[in-house]
Amino acid sequence: MDLEYKVIQSTVPYFAKPANLKKTLHEEAQAGWQLVEKFDNFKIRLQRDIAQRDSDHTRQIDPYRCHVGPSNIVTYSITAVLTILVVLAIFVAVGAI
C-alpha cells in the first residue's frame, strides 16, 4: 500500500478545541485522510492511500488543503493594527506625540 501524507496548519491554536479537530478530521475523512499525529494545537499530520486520488475530482472539499481556521491575511492584519495602536498609545503616554 502506497501512502501519501500532508500537514494541516492554522495560524491560531485551532486544534486546541476538540470540536474543531473532530470537524476537520470528519471533513478530511471524506477524501480518505486519517490522523497520524497531532503535533500541537497548530498542526496535524494525515495520511491516505494514493488510490484515493482517483476520486478527488468528485470531492466537495479540496483534498490537498493545508490550512484551516482564520486566513493568514486576517490574522496578520489584526496583529499589525493592534501593534500600531499599542505603539501609538505608548507614544501618547510618554508625551512624544
C-alpha positions as CSV (number, residue, x, y, z in Angstrom):
1,M,0.0,0.0,0.0
2,D,1.5,3.3,-1.1
3,L,0.7,6.2,1.2
4,E,0.8,10.0,0.9
5,Y,1.0,12.5,3.7
6,K,0.0,16.0,4.4
7,V,0.2,18.5,7.2
8,I,-2.7,20.9,8.0
9,Q,-1.9,24.0,9.9
10,S,-3.5,27.1,11.4
11,T,-2.2,30.4,12.4
12,V,-4.2,30.2,15.7
13,P,-4.4,27.3,18.1
14,Y,-7.4,25.9,16.1
15,F,-6.9,22.3,17.2
16,A,-6.9,23.1,20.9
17,K,-10.7,22.8,20.7
18,P,-11.7,19.1,20.3
19,A,-14.7,20.1,18.3
20,N,-12.5,21.8,15.7
21,L,-10.3,18.8,15.5
22,K,-13.2,16.5,15.1
23,K,-14.8,18.7,12.4
24,T,-11.6,18.8,10.4
25,L,-11.0,15.1,10.7
26,H,-14.5,14.4,9.6
27,E,-14.1,16.6,6.5
28,E,-10.8,15.1,5.7
29,A,-12.1,11.5,6.1
30,Q,-14.4,12.2,3.1
31,A,-11.2,12.2,1.0
32,G,-9.7,9.2,2.7
33,W,-7.3,11.1,5.0
34,Q,-6.7,9.7,8.5
35,L,-5.0,11.3,11.5
36,V,-1.4,10.1,12.0
37,E,-0.2,12.7,14.6
38,K,-1.3,15.8,16.3
39,F,1.9,17.9,16.6
40,D,0.4,20.6,18.7
41,N,-2.7,22.9,18.7
42,F,-1.5,24.4,15.4
43,K,-0.6,21.3,13.2
44,I,-1.8,17.8,12.4
45,R,-0.4,15.2,10.1
46,L,-2.7,13.0,8.0
47,Q,-2.2,10.0,5.6
48,R,-4.1,8.2,3.0
49,D,-3.7,5.5,0.3
50,I,-2.8,7.1,-3.0
51,A,-5.6,5.1,-4.7
52,Q,-7.9,7.7,-3.1
53,R,-6.6,10.2,-5.7
54,D,-8.8,8.7,-8.4
55,S,-11.9,10.2,-6.8
56,D,-10.5,13.6,-5.9
57,H,-12.4,15.3,-8.8
58,T,-15.7,14.4,-7.2
59,R,-14.9,15.7,-3.7
60,Q,-16.7,18.6,-2.1
61,I,-13.6,19.7,-0.2
62,D,-10.1,20.3,-1.5
63,P,-8.3,17.0,-0.7
64,Y,-5.0,18.8,-0.6
65,R,-5.9,21.8,1.6
66,C,-3.2,22.6,4.1
67,H,-4.7,25.4,6.2
68,V,-7.8,25.7,8.4
69,G,-9.1,28.4,10.7
70,P,-8.8,32.2,10.1
71,S,-7.0,33.3,7.0
72,N,-3.3,34.4,7.4
73,I,-4.3,37.8,5.9
74,V,-6.9,38.4,8.6
75,T,-4.7,37.2,11.4
76,Y,-1.7,39.2,10.4
77,S,-3.8,42.3,9.6
78,I,-5.4,42.3,13.1
79,T,-1.9,41.8,14.6
80,A,-0.5,44.7,12.7
81,V,-3.3,47.1,13.6
82,L,-3.1,46.1,17.3
83,T,0.7,46.6,17.2
84,I,0.3,50.1,15.7
85,L,-2.3,51.0,18.3
86,V,-0.1,49.9,21.2
87,V,2.9,51.8,19.8
88,L,0.7,54.9,19.4
89,A,-0.6,54.5,22.9
90,I,3.0,54.3,24.3
91,F,4.0,57.5,22.4
92,V,1.0,59.3,23.7
93,A,1.6,58.1,27.3
94,V,5.2,59.3,27.3
95,G,4.3,62.6,25.6
96,A,6.1,62.0,22.4
97,I,3.0,62.9,20.4
